[in-house]
Each structure stands twice: as structure tokens, then as C-alpha cells.
Amino acid sequence: MRSKPLWPDDTTYFLTGSTFLHYPYFREYEQKQILLNQIKKIEEKLGIDVSAYSIAINHYHIKFFLQSGSLLSKIKQMLHGGTSFAYKKKWEMRYKEMWQSSKIFQVTSEEMDWKVTGYVIGNLLKHREVSTFDELRDNPFSSYYLTAEKYGEEYARDLVYSVIDTSEDEDGMVDTGELGEKILPHFSAGKGPLGPPYGLKPR
């Protein structure tokens, strides 16, 4: 009997990673741009649609759909190895390692898909790297603006508000149990948080 693949195909994934000892390697705009460039390379070279992302000073979150789960190792290598390689060309490393931990979760329902999106796009606001939704929308290191453009500003804010209190552990890893358990406001069968039909998922 064939064993079940570790990372299934045709699945949406939520990947998060934190820096070694939470060191703020991505404090500056240009430093964050290095990691954002790697995300863009993943999309271009692997043909993957990264539907939500955020880059904080010491961690990142991204959500994407994979037709082939076997690409996960390549994605992590491009994010971690590619970012640290480019970073070392311009800045000194505080520690020998850039990355300390990462976690990958499968997004198992449409409701969880929305909540993960809200969590990712609102992460810079949660960690007070921005102080208003206007700043969040104008920040290139959060995909909040993409969700706001596609579904409307009020819709995007509602997604963020629905999960902004979701807790993280000391490594900056999200408690996905909370994402799976919370019920979005105004959520009902066939509709998103504010009512538009499903079918247009934030992917």
C-alpha cells in the first residue's frame, strides 16, 4: 500500500519562519526587499501564486497554493538560503545562522483560508510595525493592499479584525488552532465575512 505523501498536492499552505534568536535582520526597507524579491522569484521560477504575505523585522508569513506538494522544500530553500545568501552580500550577519525555525500548515477549509489571509495581511499591524490601516495598505511588505483592491477596503479590514488577537508563541509562530476554531463575523454557507459569494477565494 502506498504511503500518504507528507505534503499533499493541490493544497493551500501557510508557511511561517522566524530569524535566529528573533534578531531583527529585516529592520530596514532594503533588507526586507531582499526577502520580498525571493518571494517574487518563487512566483516567477516555480509558477506559484503567493496569495498573501507579510515581512516583519524578524519573521515572515506567506500563503500559497501548490499543485505539487513536493515543491515545498524548494520554496523553503529559496526563501531561507536565497535570502541569507543575498543578505550577506550587503550586510554583516549578527549570528552565523539567519533562520531559527519554520512551520508549514495545510489550510483545510475555505473559512480557514480566509482567516489565514486576514492573519497574514494584518501581521504588521499586529506587531505595530505600522499603526494604521492606511499605513498597512501603503506598505509593500504586506499583501493587505492586494486583498483590499480585490475585495474592498472594508472587507480586508474585517478579515484582519477577525483574527488580530490570534496568539503566537515565543518564536512568532501562530496558533493555527485558533484560526481553525474561530468563526468569522457574518460567515454563512456560500458567503464570505461581509457577504460576497465564495468562489473568489483570496488566492
MOTA-V210236 format. One record per pair of residues at least 24 apart in sequence whose C-alpha atoms are under 6 Angstrom apart, sorted by sequence separation. I is the first residue (numbers start at 1). J is the second residue. D is the distance in whole Angstrom. If there is no record, write none. Layout:
I/J/D  I/J/D
This chain:
27/57/5  26/57/4  24/57/5  24/58/5  23/58/6  22/58/5  122/160/5  19/58/5  18/58/6  19/59/6  18/59/4  38/79/6  118/159/4  17/59/5  118/160/4  17/60/6  16/60/6  119/163/6  16/61/4  15/61/6  15/62/5  14/62/6  35/83/6  14/63/5  13/63/6  13/64/6  12/64/6  12/65/4  11/65/6  11/66/6  10/66/5  10/67/4  9/67/5  9/68/5  9/69/5  8/69/5  7/69/5  54/120/6  53/120/6  112/180/6  20/98/5  19/98/6  20/99/5  19/99/4  20/100/4  19/100/5  18/101/6  17/101/6  17/102/4  16/102/6  55/141/5  16/103/6  54/141/5  15/103/6  54/142/4  15/104/5  53/142/6  14/104/6  53/143/5  14/105/5  52/143/5  13/105/6  13/106/5  13/107/6  12/107/5  51/203/5
